Amino acid sequence: MRRKLVAGNWKMNGTSSELDEIGKFRDAAESSSCDVVVCPPFTLLHRMSLQTRETAIETGGQNCHHLEAGAQTGEISARMLADAGATYCIVGHSERRHGLGETNDLVRRKAEASVSAGLVTILCVGETEDERLEGLTDEVVGAQISECVPKSADPENFVVAYEPVWAIGTGRTADGSQIREAHAFIRAECSNILGTGPADELAILYGGSVNPGNAAEIFAIENVDGGLVGGASLKGDDFAAIIRTYRD
Ligand code: PEP
């Protein structure tokens, strides 16, 4: 039975007062059959971790540095995230790949650092709209998988999120057949690295404009094991509704 996971990515949003949103989805997390994680900005991580300690909500970082410590002004290591209470870390988000020039090689090193710090690592992959229109989706996503999934990955410490770049924050979602094809392809590519058994157990999330109105339909697609949710995770009631998709 594969893990099901609903992960919220707050991006560069949220100050102290937004911590109140947690109260709106705490019960949903408790009563649903999926794991729930929120990745707030670094500044809220420790406080959120304390606030969610006795709940079914986990916390995670949105990024980490690939080194453990050192002269890296402004950076935060995976070990520091764990020390702040995080149990998850996102790596390779498209806003970092495309906005900050993160390469597959750098993303793999971050993934290795995150796994070795004991964090469940959510690797984001996905094609741009131009790449899809040029028929390059499999090539791009295949390279992201083969070059970013570390040998140390296993279904306990690793999750892949398929996030078509053109669907992130746009209100556009990939259609059912695009999601089904991409997720099956990702699982097959992961089996080349991890072996068929572990790849079958690996959770693969969909991300890209998931909201309370489309979550049930998307999460019911074959090989979709939950979602990575940006905008809708900022509103506690909406995030609760998405989590409740996995009500027992
Ligand atoms: C994301 O941040 O990974 C994301 C999918 O954002 P949104 O849900 O807003 O499209």
Residues whose N, C-alpha, C, O or C-beta is under 5 A from the ligand:
A	BS01	PEP	N9 A167 I168 G169 T170 G207 G208 S209 V210 L228 V229 G230 G231 A232
